[in-house]
Amino acid sequence: MRTNRGNLADFSYFLALARHRSFRRAGLEFGVTASALSHALKGLESRLGVRLFNRTNRSVTLTAAGEELYAALDGPFSAIDAAVEGLNRYRSDPTGRIRLNVLEHAGTLLLGPVLPVFLERYPGVAVDVVVSNHLVDVVAHGADAGIRYGGTVPEDMIAQRLSADIRWVVVGSPAYFERCGTPEHPEDLLKHQCLRIRLGDDSIYHWEFEKAGETVVIDVPGSITIDETQFALSLVRAGAALAYLPEPCVVPLVGDGVLRIVLDDWAPVGEGFAIYYPSRRQVPTGLRLLIDLIRELQPLGL
């Protein structure tokens, strides 16, 4: 089969579906519907005379022929993408799209303050952000980069630090403390109502504390388990329970007297945020500019 422009487009669709293993996510990458993508790939399979994917209602997997084609095409198409992206450095107004997969805290505390400035400086660069606290393979999900706390970045990725280390604090409302008392030691939390934290791997986080070289880890009690900070803050403000959160998330509410920090001298410091991306890819111009701007503005210090 001779290659033509139509086949090149279908090969791009093929590579996206091979990465995402989802017609919906692959379609989002190109701005086409899942049904249109499926039609294009069926046409490619017909022209090639081989099945490239095994499809069920629940999964999309490569056949042996698909694996072979993917191995052959991924490198050359990545080189084309890198070559085109490299031309961006000659433009006075960079263009393109960057896709990010970020933790909720990173979206609120880092990107929230920075993106308005970024879009004003670089209006030709579109930014597609997926906010998720689940531990996912950002490359397989079509992202150019991810942002996580430094200690959770996958080892096979290139990482750049984006913030200073962050303190984690216990907060509650004045009404809660008036009703339930104030914990003086981390073990006192065992007598309190706390918001339990579900991590990205669905495990429950045990609150950590440090003081003068002593470390205490508490599996706090609580009737409510959460994985979203704004929801947690609404519950804490209502006096429902205590929460364990990054200090920058609560500073405005503490300053206004809406919340109070307790066990302040036990508050541990954790690693700050890092952005990470695969070493085998050239860093897109837009992503490099965004990293530079975050490090310039330093919304969380550096």
Backbone as numpy.savetxt, mean C-alpha at the origin, in Angstrom:
# Nx Ny Nz CAx CAy CAz Cx Cy Cz
2.55 -17.27 -37.59 1.72 -16.07 -37.59 2.58 -14.83 -37.59
2.36 -13.94 -38.55 3.12 -12.69 -38.60 2.56 -11.71 -37.57
3.50 -10.95 -36.97 3.09 -10.00 -35.95 2.68 -8.69 -36.59
1.53 -8.15 -36.14 1.08 -6.84 -36.59 0.72 -5.99 -35.38
0.27 -4.77 -35.63 -0.01 -3.86 -34.52 -1.08 -4.42 -33.59
-2.11 -5.05 -34.18 -3.16 -5.62 -33.35 -2.63 -6.71 -32.43
-1.73 -7.54 -32.96 -1.15 -8.59 -32.14 -0.31 -8.02 -31.00
0.41 -6.92 -31.28 1.22 -6.30 -30.23 0.34 -5.83 -29.08
-0.82 -5.23 -29.41 -1.73 -4.80 -28.35 -2.23 -6.00 -27.56
-2.57 -7.08 -28.28 -3.06 -8.27 -27.59 -1.98 -8.92 -26.74
-0.74 -8.86 -27.20 0.37 -9.37 -26.38 0.50 -8.56 -25.09
0.27 -7.25 -25.16 0.30 -6.42 -23.95 -0.80 -6.84 -22.99
-2.00 -7.11 -23.54 -3.10 -7.60 -22.71 -2.73 -8.95 -22.07
-2.12 -9.80 -22.88 -1.70 -11.11 -22.39 -0.75 -10.98 -21.20
0.25 -10.10 -21.31 1.22 -9.92 -20.24 0.55 -9.39 -18.97
-0.40 -8.46 -19.14 -1.09 -7.91 -17.98 -1.90 -8.99 -17.27
-2.61 -9.82 -18.04 -3.40 -10.88 -17.43 -2.49 -11.92 -16.78
-1.34 -12.20 -17.38 -0.40 -13.14 -16.78 0.12 -12.63 -15.44
0.30 -11.32 -15.33 0.76 -10.73 -14.06 -0.35 -10.73 -13.01
-1.54 -10.27 -13.42 -2.62 -10.06 -12.45 -3.41 -11.32 -12.13
-3.48 -12.25 -13.11 -4.34 -13.43 -12.97 -5.78 -13.03 -12.67
-6.20 -11.91 -13.20 -7.56 -11.40 -13.00 -7.92 -10.53 -14.19
-9.04 -10.84 -14.86 -9.47 -10.03 -16.00 -9.83 -8.62 -15.55
-10.44 -8.50 -14.37 -10.84 -7.18 -13.90 -9.63 -6.29 -13.66
-8.62 -6.82 -12.91 -7.45 -6.00 -12.60 -6.63 -5.70 -13.85
-6.50 -6.69 -14.73 -5.75 -6.46 -15.97 -6.47 -5.43 -16.83
-7.80 -5.49 -16.87 -8.55 -4.51 -17.64 -8.39 -3.10 -17.10
-8.34 -2.98 -15.78 -8.14 -1.66 -15.18 -6.81 -1.03 -15.60
-5.80 -1.87 -15.80 -4.49 -1.35 -16.20 -4.56 -0.64 -17.55
-5.45 -1.12 -18.44 -5.54 -0.55 -19.78 -6.81 0.28 -19.99
-7.65 0.34 -18.97 -8.88 1.10 -19.13 -9.89 0.43 -20.04
-9.91 -0.92 -20.07 -10.88 -1.66 -20.87 -11.67 -2.58 -19.95
-12.82 -3.03 -20.42 -13.64 -3.92 -19.60 -13.05 -5.33 -19.60
-13.44 -6.10 -18.59 -12.99 -7.49 -18.51 -13.47 -8.29 -19.71
-14.69 -8.00 -20.17 -15.22 -8.74 -21.32 -14.46 -8.41 -22.59
-14.09 -7.13 -22.77 -13.31 -6.75 -23.95 -11.94 -7.41 -23.92
-11.33 -7.48 -22.74 -10.03 -8.12 -22.59 -10.14 -9.61 -22.90
-11.18 -10.25 -22.40 -11.38 -11.67 -22.66 -11.57 -11.93 -24.15
-12.33 -11.07 -24.83 -12.55 -11.22 -26.28 -11.23 -11.11 -27.04
-10.39 -10.11 -26.64 -9.11 -9.91 -27.33 -8.20 -11.12 -27.14
-8.17 -11.69 -25.95 -7.29 -12.81 -25.69 -7.79 -14.10 -26.36
-9.09 -14.24 -26.45 -9.62 -15.39 -27.20 -9.21 -15.30 -28.66
-9.24 -14.06 -29.21 -8.80 -13.86 -30.58 -7.33 -14.19 -30.76
-6.51 -13.80 -29.79 -5.07 -14.10 -29.86 -4.85 -15.61 -29.82
-5.54 -16.30 -28.90 -5.41 -17.75 -28.82 -5.83 -18.43 -30.12
-6.88 -17.89 -30.74 -7.35 -18.46 -32.00 -6.31 -18.29 -33.09
-5.70 -17.12 -33.16 -4.71 -16.86 -34.20 -3.44 -17.68 -33.97
-3.07 -17.86 -32.68 -1.87 -18.65 -32.37 -2.13 -20.14 -32.48
-3.38 -20.53 -32.32 -3.72 -21.94 -32.41 -3.41 -22.73 -31.15
-3.20 -22.03 -30.00 -2.93 -22.69 -28.72 -3.68 -21.97 -27.61
-4.01 -22.71 -26.56 -4.63 -22.10 -25.39 -3.54 -21.54 -24.48
-3.70 -20.27 -24.09 -2.70 -19.61 -23.24 -3.10 -19.60 -21.77
-4.41 -19.64 -21.49 -4.89 -19.57 -20.11 -5.92 -20.67 -19.85
-5.89 -21.17 -18.63 -6.98 -21.99 -18.12 -7.88 -21.10 -17.30
-9.15 -21.04 -17.65 -10.09 -20.13 -16.99 -11.16 -20.93 -16.26
-11.42 -20.53 -15.01 -12.57 -21.04 -14.27 -13.28 -19.83 -13.68
-14.38 -20.07 -12.98 -15.10 -18.96 -12.35 -14.28 -18.31 -11.25
-13.28 -19.03 -10.72 -12.53 -18.53 -9.57 -11.08 -18.20 -9.86
-10.55 -18.67 -10.99 -9.12 -18.45 -11.19 -8.77 -18.36 -12.67
-7.63 -17.73 -12.92 -7.03 -17.64 -14.25 -5.58 -18.07 -14.10
-5.17 -19.13 -14.79 -3.80 -19.61 -14.70 -3.23 -19.81 -16.10
-1.93 -19.70 -16.20 -1.26 -19.91 -17.48 -1.15 -21.40 -17.80
-1.35 -21.73 -19.06 -1.03 -23.08 -19.53 0.48 -23.18 -19.73
0.95 -24.35 -20.08 2.38 -24.51 -20.37 2.79 -23.60 -21.53
1.93 -23.52 -22.56 2.22 -22.62 -23.69 2.22 -21.17 -23.23
1.28 -20.84 -22.34 1.23 -19.47 -21.82 2.47 -19.12 -21.02
2.93 -20.06 -20.19 4.15 -19.82 -19.41 5.33 -19.57 -20.34
5.43 -20.34 -21.41 6.54 -20.18 -22.35 6.47 -18.83 -23.05
5.26 -18.43 -23.47 5.11 -17.14 -24.14 5.41 -15.99 -23.18
4.95 -16.12 -21.94 5.19 -15.07 -20.95 6.69 -14.90 -20.71
7.41 -16.00 -20.57 8.85 -15.93 -20.34 9.57 -15.27 -21.51
9.05 -15.49 -22.71 9.70 -14.93 -23.90 9.39 -13.44 -24.09
8.19 -13.01 -23.70 7.76 -11.64 -24.01 7.99 -10.64 -22.88
8.04 -11.11 -21.64 8.10 -10.18 -20.51 9.32 -9.27 -20.58
10.49 -9.85 -20.85 11.71 -9.04 -20.92 11.69 -8.00 -22.02
11.40 -8.37 -23.28 11.37 -7.39 -24.36 10.33 -6.28 -24.15
9.14 -6.63 -23.68 8.12 -5.59 -23.47 8.51 -4.67 -22.32
9.14 -5.22 -21.27 9.63 -4.37 -20.18 10.71 -3.42 -20.68
11.56 -3.90 -21.60 12.60 -3.04 -22.17 11.99 -1.91 -22.98
10.92 -2.20 -23.72 10.23 -1.15 -24.48 9.64 -0.12 -23.53
8.97 -0.59 -22.48 8.39 0.34 -21.49 9.47 1.22 -20.87
10.61 0.60 -20.53 11.70 1.36 -19.91 12.27 2.40 -20.88
12.38 2.03 -22.17 12.92 2.96 -23.16 12.00 4.16 -23.34
10.70 3.90 -23.41 9.74 5.00 -23.56 9.74 5.86 -22.31
9.76 5.21 -21.14 9.77 5.97 -19.90 11.04 6.82 -19.79
12.15 6.30 -20.30 13.40 7.04 -20.25 13.35 8.36 -21.00
12.50 8.45 -22.00 12.38 9.70 -22.77 11.76 10.82 -21.94
11.09 10.45 -20.86 10.43 11.44 -20.03 11.41 12.45 -19.45
12.65 12.02 -19.26 13.62 12.94 -18.65 13.98 14.09 -19.59
13.63 13.97 -20.88 13.90 15.05 -21.83 12.73 16.03 -21.92
11.63 15.71 -21.22 10.46 16.57 -21.28 10.51 17.62 -20.18
10.04 18.83 -20.49 9.94 19.85 -19.46 8.73 19.59 -18.56
7.71 18.90 -19.11 6.51 18.56 -18.34 6.33 17.04 -18.38
6.79 16.32 -17.36 6.68 14.86 -17.37 5.23 14.40 -17.48
5.04 13.27 -18.13 3.70 12.69 -18.27 3.74 11.23 -17.84
2.58 10.62 -17.86 2.50 9.20 -17.55 1.61 8.93 -16.36
1.64 7.71 -15.90 0.81 7.27 -14.77 1.66 6.43 -13.84
1.52 6.67 -12.53 2.17 5.82 -11.55 1.10 5.17 -10.68
1.33 3.91 -10.38 0.37 3.14 -9.59 1.02 2.74 -8.28
0.33 3.05 -7.17 0.88 2.80 -5.85 -0.07 1.93 -5.04
0.49 1.04 -4.24 -0.27 0.26 -3.27 0.27 0.64 -1.90
-0.56 1.26 -1.06 -0.04 1.84 0.18 -0.90 1.44 1.38
-0.27 1.43 2.53 -1.00 1.26 3.78 -1.89 2.47 4.03
-2.95 2.25 4.79 -3.85 3.35 5.14 -3.09 4.50 5.79
-2.22 4.20 6.75 -1.48 5.26 7.44 -0.58 6.03 6.47
0.01 5.33 5.51 0.86 6.00 4.53 0.05 6.94 3.66
-1.15 6.51 3.27 -2.01 7.36 2.47 -2.38 8.63 3.22
-2.78 8.49 4.47 -3.23 9.64 5.26 -2.09 10.56 5.65
-1.00 10.00 6.15 0.06 10.80 6.74 1.13 11.27 5.75
1.34 10.51 4.67 2.38 10.87 3.70 1.79 11.46 2.42
0.95 10.65 1.74 0.45 11.09 0.44 -0.58 12.21 0.57
-1.37 12.18 1.63 -2.37 13.24 1.82 -1.78 14.64 1.75
-0.70 14.92 2.50 -0.10 16.26 2.44 0.70 16.53 1.17
1.21 15.47 0.51 2.15 15.66 -0.60 1.47 15.72 -1.96
0.45 14.91 -2.19 -0.13 14.81 -3.53 -0.70 16.12 -4.08
-1.34 16.96 -3.27 -1.79 18.25 -3.84 -0.64 19.07 -4.43
0.51 19.07 -3.75 1.67 19.81 -4.26 2.21 19.12 -5.51
2.25 17.78 -5.49 2.76 17.02 -6.62 1.93 17.28 -7.88
0.62 17.26 -7.75 -0.25 17.45 -8.91 -0.16 18.87 -9.44
0.12 19.82 -8.57 0.30 21.21 -9.02 1.61 21.34 -9.80
2.64 20.66 -9.35 3.94 20.75 -10.03 3.96 19.93 -11.32
3.32 18.77 -11.29 3.41 17.85 -12.43 2.00 17.44 -12.88
1.26 18.34 -13.47 -0.13 18.05 -13.85 -0.26 16.95 -14.90
0.82 16.65 -15.62 0.75 15.62 -16.64 0.91 14.20 -16.11
1.21 14.06 -14.82 1.40 12.73 -14.23 0.16 12.34 -13.44
-0.46 11.24 -13.82 -1.62 10.72 -13.10 -1.16 9.74 -12.02
-1.83 9.76 -10.88 -1.46 8.91 -9.76 -2.65 8.02 -9.39
-2.44 6.72 -9.45 -3.48 5.74 -9.14 -3.07 5.05 -7.84
-3.85 5.26 -6.78 -3.49 4.76 -5.45 -4.50 3.73 -4.98
-4.01 2.55 -4.59 -4.82 1.54 -3.92 -4.40 1.53 -2.46
-5.36 1.79 -1.56 -5.08 1.78 -0.13 -5.51 0.43 0.43
-4.56 -0.29 0.99 -4.85 -1.63 1.51 -3.89 -1.96 2.64
-4.43 -2.50 3.72 -3.59 -2.96 4.82 -3.23 -4.43 4.70
-3.71 -5.08 3.64 -3.38 -6.48 3.42 -1.99 -6.60 2.81
-1.29 -7.65 3.17 0.04 -7.89 2.63 -0.09 -8.53 1.26
0.13 -7.74 0.22 -0.04 -8.23 -1.14 1.26 -8.07 -1.92
1.37 -8.82 -2.99 2.48 -8.67 -3.93 2.13 -7.49 -4.83
2.75 -6.35 -4.59 2.34 -5.14 -5.32 2.62 -5.26 -6.81
3.67 -5.97 -7.18 3.98 -6.14 -8.59 2.90 -6.97 -9.27
2.51 -8.08 -8.62 1.45 -8.93 -9.19 0.14 -8.18 -9.29
-0.07 -7.18 -8.43 -1.29 -6.39 -8.48 -1.16 -5.16 -9.38
-0.09 -5.09 -10.14 0.04 -4.05 -11.14 0.56 -2.72 -10.65
1.09 -2.64 -9.44 1.58 -1.38 -8.91 3.05 -1.17 -9.30
3.43 0.09 -9.46 4.83 0.42 -9.69 5.63 0.37 -8.40
4.94 0.64 -7.27 5.63 0.68 -5.98 4.62 0.52 -4.87
5.12 0.20 -3.69 4.30 0.13 -2.49 4.91 0.97 -1.39
4.10 1.32 -0.40 4.61 2.04 0.77 4.14 1.28 2.01
5.11 0.87 2.83 4.84 0.16 4.08 5.77 0.67 5.16
5.53 0.21 6.39 6.51 0.46 7.44 7.80 -0.28 7.11
8.92 0.34 7.41 10.21 -0.16 6.96 10.48 -1.62 7.27
10.08 -2.09 8.43 10.39 -3.45 8.81 9.58 -4.51 8.09
8.59 -4.10 7.29 7.73 -5.07 6.59 7.96 -5.09 5.09
8.96 -4.37 4.59 9.23 -4.34 3.15 9.82 -5.68 2.71
9.31 -6.29 1.64 9.88 -7.56 1.16 11.37 -7.43 0.87
12.11 -8.49 1.19 13.57 -8.43 1.09 14.09 -8.33 -0.34
13.27 -8.75 -1.32 13.74 -8.75 -2.70 13.44 -7.44 -3.42
13.08 -6.40 -2.66 12.73 -5.11 -3.25 13.78 -4.05 -2.92
13.86 -3.05 -3.79 14.65 -1.86 -3.50 13.78 -0.92 -2.66
14.30 -0.42 -1.55 13.51 0.41 -0.64 14.20 1.75 -0.40
13.40 2.80 -0.26 13.90 4.12 0.11 13.07 4.63 1.28
13.75 5.12 2.30 13.06 5.63 3.48 12.34 6.93 3.16
11.12 7.09 3.67 10.33 8.28 3.39 9.99 9.09 4.64
10.26 8.55 5.82 9.89 9.29 7.03 10.81 8.91 8.17
10.75 9.73 9.21 11.44 9.40 10.46 10.70 8.25 11.14
11.29 7.70 12.19 10.61 6.67 12.97 9.37 7.29 13.63
8.42 6.44 14.01 7.11 6.90 14.48 6.80 6.29 15.85
6.34 7.13 16.77 5.90 6.62 18.08 4.48 6.08 17.98
4.22 5.01 18.74 2.89 4.43 18.83 2.36 4.67 20.24
1.15 5.21 20.34 0.62 5.65 21.63 -0.77 5.07 21.88
-1.12 5.00 23.16 -2.46 4.59 23.57 -3.28 5.84 23.85
-4.46 5.91 23.27 -5.31 7.09 23.45 -6.72 6.67 23.85
-7.38 7.58 24.56 -8.78 7.40 24.92 -9.42 8.76 25.13
-10.70 8.78 25.29 -11.42 10.05 25.50 -11.45 10.37 26.99
-11.56 11.66 27.36 -11.70 12.01 28.77 -12.88 11.30 29.43
-13.97 11.13 28.69 -15.15 10.45 29.26 -14.84 9.00 29.59
-14.04 8.35 28.72 -13.68 6.95 28.99 -12.87 6.86 30.28
-11.87 7.72 30.43 -11.01 7.65 31.61 -11.78 8.00 32.88
-12.74 8.89 32.77 -13.56 9.23 33.93 -14.41 8.03 34.35
-14.84 7.27 33.38 -15.71 6.12 33.66 -14.92 4.89 34.07
-13.75 4.66 33.45 -13.04 3.40 33.61 -11.69 3.51 34.32
-11.22 4.73 34.57 -9.93 4.91 35.18 -8.81 4.97 34.16
-7.62 5.33 34.63 -6.47 5.52 33.74 -5.42 4.44 33.98
-5.02 3.71 32.96 -3.97 2.69 33.14 -2.63 3.35 33.44
-1.91 2.81 34.40 -0.61 3.34 34.79 0.53 2.46 34.29
0.22 1.22 33.98 1.20 0.25 33.48 0.55 -0.53 32.35
1.32 -0.97 31.35 0.71 -1.71 30.24 -0.16 -2.88 30.68
0.21 -3.57 31.76 -0.59 -4.71 32.20 -1.96 -4.29 32.73
-2.10 -3.00 33.08 -3.41 -2.50 33.51 -4.43 -2.56 32.37
-3.94 -2.62 31.12 -4.85 -2.67 29.97 -5.70 -3.93 29.97
-5.24 -4.96 30.67 -6.00 -6.21 30.74 -7.34 -6.01 31.43
-7.50 -4.89 32.15 -8.76 -4.59 32.83 -9.59 -3.57 32.04
-9.12 -3.21 30.83 -9.81 -2.17 30.06 -10.40 -2.74 28.77
-11.26 -1.93 28.17 -11.83 -2.25 26.86 -10.92 -1.61 25.80
-10.35 -2.43 24.91 -9.41 -1.95 23.91 -9.88 -2.33 22.51
-9.46 -1.58 21.52 -9.74 -1.92 20.13 -8.64 -2.84 19.63
-8.99 -4.09 19.36 -8.02 -5.05 18.87 -7.72 -4.77 17.40
-6.49 -5.01 16.99 -6.02 -4.62 15.66 -5.79 -5.87 14.80
-6.51 -5.93 13.67 -6.29 -7.02 12.71 -5.22 -6.59 11.71
-4.17 -7.39 11.59 -3.07 -7.08 10.68 -3.39 -7.55 9.26
-2.50 -7.20 8.34 -2.71 -7.53 6.93 -2.72 -9.01 6.63
-2.14 -9.83 7.53 -2.17 -11.29 7.32 -3.28 -11.93 8.14
-4.22 -11.10 8.66 -5.39 -11.52 9.42 -5.07 -11.98 10.84
-3.83 -11.83 11.28 -3.52 -12.12 12.68 -3.88 -10.91 13.54
-3.97 -11.11 14.84 -4.30 -10.03 15.76 -3.02 -9.49 16.39
-2.84 -8.19 16.30 -1.63 -7.56 16.81 -1.66 -7.45 18.33
-0.56 -7.76 18.97 -0.40 -7.59 20.41 0.32 -6.27 20.66
-0.27 -5.40 21.47 0.28 -4.07 21.69 1.66 -4.18 22.36
2.62 -3.39 21.86 4.00 -3.45 22.33 4.37 -2.17 23.08
5.13 -2.34 24.15 5.54 -1.20 24.97 7.01 -1.35 25.37
7.68 -0.21 25.57 9.09 -0.21 25.97 9.33 0.89 26.99
10.20 0.58 27.97 10.59 1.60 28.95 11.86 1.15 29.63
12.90 1.98 29.53 14.17 1.73 30.22 14.69 0.32 29.95
14.61 -0.11 28.70 15.12 -1.40 28.32 14.16 -2.56 28.56
13.03 -2.29 29.19 12.03 -3.34 29.44 10.99 -3.34 28.32
10.65 -4.51 27.84 9.64 -4.66 26.79 8.46 -5.45 27.33
7.26 -4.94 27.06 6.03 -5.61 27.48 5.13 -5.74 26.26
4.60 -6.94 26.04 3.69 -7.20 24.93 2.37 -7.68 25.50
1.28 -7.01 25.13 -0.02 -7.31 25.72 -1.02 -7.72 24.64
-1.62 -8.88 24.83 -2.76 -9.30 24.00 -3.99 -8.67 24.64
-4.31 -7.45 24.20 -5.33 -6.66 24.89 -6.73 -7.26 24.72
-7.56 -7.11 25.73 -8.95 -7.55 25.60 -9.78 -6.49 24.87
-10.87 -6.94 24.28 -11.74 -5.99 23.60 -12.83 -6.69 22.82
-13.97 -6.05 22.74 -15.11 -6.63 22.03 -15.12 -6.27 20.55
-14.26 -5.30 20.15 -14.25 -4.83 18.77 -12.87 -5.03 18.18
-12.83 -5.61 16.98 -11.57 -5.79 16.24 -11.67 -4.97 14.96
-10.63 -4.21 14.65 -10.68 -3.28 13.52 -9.40 -3.38 12.69
-9.44 -2.78 11.48 -8.22 -2.64 10.67 -8.22 -1.29 9.96
-8.93 -0.30 10.53 -9.06 1.00 9.85 -9.02 2.10 10.89
-8.16 3.10 10.68 -7.87 4.08 11.72 -8.99 5.08 11.94
-9.59 5.59 10.87 -10.65 6.58 11.06 -11.82 5.99 11.83
-12.14 4.73 11.55 -13.18 4.04 12.31 -12.77 3.94 13.77
-11.50 3.60 14.02 -11.01 3.51 15.39 -11.15 4.84 16.11
-10.78 5.92 15.45 -10.85 7.23 16.08 -12.28 7.62 16.42
-13.21 7.25 15.55 -14.61 7.58 15.84 -15.09 6.82 17.08
-14.66 5.57 17.23 -15.04 4.78 18.40 -14.39 5.32 19.67
-13.12 5.71 19.56 -12.41 6.22 20.74 -13.00 7.56 21.16
-13.30 8.41 20.21 -13.90 9.71 20.55 -15.24 9.54 21.25
-15.96 8.47 20.89 -17.26 8.21 21.51 -17.11 7.55 22.88
-15.88 7.25 23.29 -15.66 6.66 24.61 -15.85 5.16 24.66
-15.84 4.49 23.50 -16.11 3.06 23.47 -14.94 2.23 23.98
-13.71 2.71 23.76 -12.54 1.89 24.08 -11.28 2.72 23.95
-10.14 2.08 24.26 -8.82 2.66 24.03 -8.29 2.18 22.69
-7.42 2.98 22.08 -6.82 2.59 20.80 -5.31 2.77 20.87
-4.62 2.00 20.03 -3.16 2.03 19.93 -2.85 2.45 18.49
-2.28 3.66 18.33 -2.17 4.26 17.00 -0.85 5.01 16.84
-0.44 5.26 15.58 0.72 6.13 15.36 0.42 7.53 15.90
1.38 8.10 16.60 1.15 9.40 17.23 0.70 10.48 16.23
1.26 10.55 15.00 0.81 11.60 14.09 -0.68 11.53 13.76
-1.30 10.35 13.90 -2.73 10.22 13.61 -3.60 10.91 14.67
-3.04 11.08 15.88 -3.87 11.58 16.99 -3.47 12.96 17.49
-2.36 13.50 16.99 -1.86 14.78 17.50 -2.91 15.88 17.46
-3.65 16.08 16.35 -4.65 17.17 16.35 -5.73 16.97 17.40
-6.21 15.75 17.59 -7.27 15.48 18.55 -6.77 15.63 19.99
-5.53 15.24 20.22 -4.94 15.43 21.55 -4.77 16.91 21.83
-4.31 17.66 20.83 -4.13 19.10 21.00 -5.42 19.81 21.31
-6.54 19.32 20.76 -7.85 19.94 21.00 -8.51 19.42 22.27
-7.87 18.49 22.96 -8.44 17.95 24.20 -9.51 16.90 23.98
-9.69 16.47 22.73 -10.70 15.45 22.43 -10.24 14.08 22.90
-8.93 13.83 22.79 -8.34 12.58 23.25 -7.18 12.86 24.19
-6.83 11.85 24.98 -5.67 11.93 25.86 -4.76 10.74 25.61
-3.44 10.98 25.65 -2.46 9.90 25.57 -2.18 9.40 26.98
-2.18 8.07 27.14 -1.80 7.46 28.42 -0.62 6.52 28.18
0.03 6.12 29.25 1.23 5.27 29.17 2.28 5.91 28.26
2.35 7.23 28.32 3.23 7.97 27.42 4.69 7.56 27.55
5.13 7.27 28.80 6.53 6.90 28.99 6.82 5.46 28.57
5.78 4.73 28.17 5.95 3.37 27.65 5.82 3.33 26.13
5.59 4.46 25.49 5.31 4.47 24.05 6.55 4.04 23.26
6.45 3.00 22.44 7.59 2.54 21.65 7.73 3.34 20.37
8.91 3.27 19.79 9.17 3.92 18.50 9.38 2.82 17.46
8.59 2.88 16.38 8.71 1.89 15.32 9.30 2.50 14.06
9.71 1.64 13.14 10.28 2.13 11.89 9.28 2.96 11.11
9.80 4.00 10.44 8.96 4.85 9.62 8.63 4.20 8.29
8.07 4.99 7.38 7.62 4.46 6.10 8.77 4.36 5.10
8.65 3.37 4.22 9.59 3.21 3.11 8.79 2.91 1.86
9.26 3.43 0.75 8.67 3.09 -0.54 9.56 2.03 -1.17
8.94 1.06 -1.83 9.74 -0.05 -2.38 9.21 -0.42 -3.76
10.12 -0.96 -4.58 9.79 -1.30 -5.96 10.79 -2.35 -6.43
10.44 -3.09 -7.49 11.33 -4.17 -7.94 12.59 -3.64 -8.58
13.71 -4.24 -8.27 14.99 -3.76 -8.78 15.13 -3.99 -10.28
14.37 -4.95 -10.84 14.55 -5.26 -12.25 13.92 -4.21 -13.17
13.13 -3.31 -12.61 12.48 -2.31 -13.43 13.16 -0.95 -13.28
13.16 -0.18 -14.36 13.59 1.20 -14.26 12.52 1.98 -13.50
12.95 2.85 -12.61 12.00 3.63 -11.83 11.30 4.64 -12.75
9.97 4.59 -12.87 9.27 5.57 -13.72 9.57 6.99 -13.27
9.63 7.90 -14.24 9.96 9.29 -13.93 9.02 9.87 -12.90
7.71 9.63 -13.05 6.74 10.16 -12.10 6.97 9.65 -10.70
7.33 8.37 -10.57 7.59 7.81 -9.25 8.84 8.44 -8.64
9.86 8.62 -9.44 11.08 9.25 -8.92 10.79 10.67 -8.44
9.97 11.41 -9.20 9.62 12.78 -8.81 8.80 12.80 -7.52
7.90 11.82 -7.36 7.11 11.75 -6.15 7.98 11.45 -4.94
8.90 10.52 -5.09 9.82 10.21 -3.99 10.62 11.45 -3.60
11.13 12.15 -4.60 11.92 13.36 -4.33 11.08 14.39 -3.58
9.80 14.54 -3.94 8.95 15.54 -3.31 8.63 15.16 -1.87
8.35 13.89 -1.62 8.10 13.46 -0.24 9.31 13.73 0.63
10.49 13.45 0.09 11.72 13.67 0.86 12.01 15.17 1.01
11.51 15.97 0.07 11.67 17.43 0.19 10.72 18.01 1.22
9.46 17.62 1.19 8.45 18.20 2.08 8.49 17.58 3.49
8.90 16.33 3.58 9.07 15.63 4.86 7.86 15.83 5.79
6.68 15.37 5.39 5.50 15.55 6.26 5.62 14.84 7.59
6.46 13.81 7.67 6.68 13.09 8.93 8.13 13.16 9.39
8.86 14.15 8.87 10.27 14.22 9.18 11.03 13.17 8.40
12.34 13.20 8.52 13.16 12.22 7.81 14.53 12.10 8.49
